[in-house]
């Protein structure tokens, strides 16, 4: 209610008050307006569990607007239909997996990949909370190699220390802000900040997971997008699914790749792309791509 009143009187457009608006009413809502305890919220007519909405950018967005990333959500509404097989790479707490599960119905299938322990726990909670039986959760990180790696950084609720600009990125995009994968052989996996996980190329998992079609893929992997696309290249060429892809130029650079390499790979695969919503202040943006 306070948020809507502030918008109505133009508080968010007055430069001297812009900081106040975003600090206390938008990005960091006043405790009186925002639950700070485990809460089940409603989004897309489904139940979504959040441990502390006051500390979750997804929770805040759902609390005030009823949805997270409305432009990308609209893409899902337009392109995901009953009976499809959808892959959610970087499923996080399950917001998109819930959208997919509802739209594909009982004849469809969602395969959700999430390697991070806290996100995985919340993902399982949210799928169970809505009693979706068409979702397969796979607790690993997709990449272009199979083996063991580590997530550098803290849990998804915190700001990872591996990126110098992670705090800026976290404040304008999501909770997950920049978890980086490194091959286990290249880092000290005994470090408290490193959490060993299993990695695999999607193409190698197709027989194991019994995948017979692929209609839509969402990828949000905080800078590992080049590795994920490379590891599923054969499947993209075979099935030509639609791609909802979040591109992280700063994180790509730190992982040894670049934005141009991701775009070049899409071009090589014959994918035409269009921007979905405005880029974030740190340069992160989302595209929807279809193979022409």
C-alpha positions in Angstrom: 0.0 0.0 0.0 2.8 2.4 0.9 4.6 1.4 -2.3 1.6 2.3 -4.4 1.0 5.6 -2.6 4.6 6.6 -3.2 4.3 5.9 -6.9 1.0 7.8 -7.1 2.4 11.0 -5.7 5.6 10.6 -7.8 8.0 10.0 -5.0 10.0 7.7 -7.2 10.5 10.4 -9.8 11.8 13.3 -7.6 15.5 13.2 -7.7 16.2 14.3 -4.1 13.8 11.6 -2.8 14.9 8.9 -5.3 17.3 7.4 -2.8 14.7 7.4 0.0 12.2 5.7 -2.3 14.5 2.9 -3.4 16.3 2.5 0.0 13.2 2.3 2.2 10.2 1.5 0.0 11.6 -0.6 -2.9 14.9 -2.3 -2.5 14.9 -2.4 1.3 11.3 -2.2 2.4 10.5 -1.0 5.9 10.1 -3.9 8.3 6.5 -2.9 9.0 5.7 -3.5 5.3 7.7 -6.7 4.7 7.5 -10.1 6.5 10.9 -11.1 8.0 10.0 -14.7 8.9 9.4 -17.8 6.8 6.4 -17.0 4.6 4.3 -18.7 1.9 3.5 -16.2 -0.8 1.2 -16.3 -3.8 2.5 -16.0 -7.3 1.0 -17.2 -10.5 -1.8 -18.8 -8.5 0.8 -21.0 -6.8 2.4 -21.1 -3.4 6.0 -19.9 -3.0 7.9 -20.5 0.2 10.5 -17.8 1.1 12.6 -18.0 4.3 12.7 -14.3 4.8 11.1 -12.0 2.2 12.8 -8.9 3.7 16.2 -10.4 2.7 15.1 -11.9 -0.6 14.9 -9.9 -3.8 12.6 -12.5 -5.3 10.4 -12.4 -2.2 10.3 -8.6 -2.2 9.2 -8.5 -5.8 6.5 -11.1 -5.3 5.3 -9.3 -2.2 4.9 -5.9 -4.0 4.2 -7.0 -7.6 3.0 -10.6 -7.4 5.8 -11.8 -9.7 9.5 -11.9 -10.2 11.1 -10.6 -13.5 7.8 -9.8 -15.2 9.3 -9.4 -18.7 10.8 -12.9 -18.6 7.7 -14.3 -17.0 5.7 -12.9 -20.0 8.0 -14.8 -22.3 7.2 -18.0 -20.5 3.5 -17.2 -20.8 3.8 -16.8 -24.6 6.1 -19.7 -25.4 5.6 -22.6 -22.8 2.6 -24.8 -23.5 1.0 -28.0 -22.5 2.9 -31.2 -23.2 6.4 -29.5 -23.5 9.7 -30.7 -22.1 11.4 -27.8 -20.4 14.8 -27.5 -18.8 15.5 -25.0 -16.0 19.2 -24.5 -15.7 20.0 -22.7 -12.4 16.6 -23.3 -11.0 17.5 -21.6 -7.7 14.4 -21.6 -5.4 12.0 -22.7 -8.1 10.2 -19.6 -9.3 10.5 -20.6 -13.0 10.2 -24.3 -12.4 6.8 -23.6 -10.9 5.8 -21.5 -13.9 6.8 -24.2 -16.2 5.2 -27.0 -14.3 1.8 -25.3 -14.3 1.9 -24.5 -18.0 3.1 -27.9 -19.4 0.5 -29.9 -17.4 0.6 -33.6 -16.6 1.7 -34.6 -20.1 4.8 -32.3 -20.0 8.0 -32.5 -18.1 10.3 -30.0 -16.3 13.9 -30.9 -15.5 15.4 -28.5 -13.0 19.1 -28.3 -12.4 20.3 -26.7 -9.1 23.7 -27.4 -7.5 23.7 -25.0 -4.5 22.5 -26.6 -1.3 20.3 -23.9 0.1 18.7 -23.1 -3.2 18.2 -26.9 -3.8 16.4 -27.2 -0.4 14.0 -24.3 -1.2 13.5 -25.6 -4.7 12.4 -29.0 -3.3 10.1 -27.3 -0.8 8.4 -25.2 -3.4 7.8 -28.1 -5.8 6.4 -30.2 -3.0 4.3 -27.4 -1.7 2.5 -27.3 -5.0 2.4 -31.1 -5.4 3.9 -31.0 -8.9 4.7 -34.5 -10.1 6.0 -33.4 -13.5 9.2 -31.9 -12.2 12.5 -33.8 -12.0 15.1 -32.2 -9.8 18.8 -32.8 -10.6 21.3 -31.7 -8.0 24.2 -30.8 -10.2 25.7 -27.9 -12.2 25.5 -28.1 -15.9 28.7 -27.2 -17.8 30.8 -28.5 -20.7 32.8 -31.0 -18.6 31.8 -33.9 -16.3 33.5 -34.2 -13.0 33.8 -32.2 -9.8 33.9 -28.5 -9.3 33.3 -26.0 -6.6 31.0 -23.1 -6.1 33.1 -20.1 -5.0 31.1 -17.8 -2.7 28.5 -18.0 0.1 25.0 -19.3 0.0 22.5 -17.7 -2.3 21.1 -15.5 0.4 24.5 -13.8 0.8 26.7 -11.8 -1.4 29.6 -14.0 -2.7 33.1 -12.6 -2.2 34.5 -13.9 -5.4 33.4 -10.9 -7.5 34.5 -7.4 -6.8 31.2 -6.0 -8.0 29.0 -8.8 -6.6 27.2 -6.5 -4.2 26.1 -4.2 -7.0 24.9 -7.1 -9.0 23.1 -8.6 -6.1 21.2 -5.4 -5.4 19.8 -5.0 -8.9 19.1 -8.6 -10.0 18.7 -11.4 -7.6 19.7 -13.3 -4.4 22.1 -15.6 -6.3 24.5 -13.0 -7.5 27.5 -14.5 -9.1 28.3 -18.0 -7.8 31.3 -19.1 -9.9 32.3 -22.6 -10.9 35.9 -23.7 -10.8 37.2 -27.1 -11.6 38.2 -28.9 -8.4 41.7 -29.5 -9.7 42.3 -25.7 -9.9 41.3 -24.6 -6.4 41.6 -25.7 -2.8 38.3 -27.6 -2.4 39.0 -27.8 1.4 38.4 -24.1 1.7 35.3 -23.2 3.7 34.2 -20.9 0.8 34.3 -23.7 -1.7 31.5 -26.3 -1.9 32.4 -29.3 -4.1 29.6 -30.3 -6.5 29.1 -32.6 -9.4 29.2 -31.1 -12.9 28.0 -32.6 -16.2 27.4 -31.7 -19.8 23.7 -31.8 -20.7 24.3 -33.8 -23.8 25.8 -36.6 -21.8 22.8 -36.7 -19.5 20.2 -37.0 -22.2 20.1 -40.9 -22.2 20.3 -41.1 -18.4 17.4 -38.7 -18.0 15.3 -40.3 -20.7 14.9 -37.1 -22.7 13.1 -37.6 -26.0 12.3 -34.0 -26.8 13.3 -30.5 -25.7 11.1 -27.5 -26.3 12.3 -24.7 -24.0 15.4 -24.0 -22.0 15.9 -21.3 -19.3 19.5 -20.6 -18.3 20.5 -18.4 -15.3 23.9 -19.5 -14.2 25.7 -16.3 -13.1 28.5 -16.3 -15.7 28.7 -20.0 -16.6 26.3 -19.6 -19.6 29.0 -20.2 -22.2 29.9 -23.6 -20.6 26.3 -24.6 -20.3 25.5 -23.8 -24.0 28.6 -25.6 -25.1 27.7 -28.7 -23.1 24.2 -28.8 -24.6 25.2 -27.9 -28.2 24.2 -31.3 -29.7 20.8 -31.1 -28.1 20.2 -27.5 -29.3 21.1 -28.6 -32.8 18.8 -31.7 -32.6 15.7 -30.1 -31.0 16.0 -26.3 -31.5 14.3 -25.4 -28.2 13.5 -21.8 -27.4 16.1 -20.2 -25.1 15.5 -17.8 -22.2 19.1 -16.8 -21.4 20.4 -14.4 -18.8 23.8 -13.0 -19.8 26.3 -11.8 -17.2 29.2 -9.9 -18.8 31.1 -9.1 -15.6 30.9 -12.7 -14.3 31.7 -14.2 -17.8 34.9 -12.2 -17.8 35.9 -13.5 -14.4 35.2 -17.1 -15.5 37.5 -16.8 -18.5 34.8 -16.2 -21.2 33.1 -13.1 -22.6 29.8 -11.9 -23.7 30.9 -11.9 -27.3 31.8 -15.6 -27.1 28.3 -16.4 -25.8 26.7 -14.4 -28.6 29.0 -15.9 -31.2 28.0 -19.4 -30.0 24.3 -18.5 -30.4 25.0 -17.2 -33.9 26.9 -20.4 -34.8 23.9 -22.4 -33.7 21.6 -20.2 -35.8 19.7 -18.6 -32.9 18.2 -15.2 -33.5 17.8 -13.3 -30.2 15.8 -10.4 -28.8 16.2 -8.4 -25.6 13.8 -9.2 -22.8 13.3 -6.1 -20.6 16.0 -3.5 -19.8 19.6 -4.4 -18.8 20.5 -4.0 -15.1 22.9 -1.2 -14.0 25.7 -3.7 -13.9 25.1 -4.8 -17.5 23.3 -8.1 -16.9 20.5 -8.7 -19.4 18.1 -11.4 -20.6 17.5 -12.5 -24.2 14.9 -14.8 -25.8 16.4 -16.8 -28.7 14.9 -18.9 -31.4 16.7 -20.9 -34.0 15.9 -19.5 -37.4 
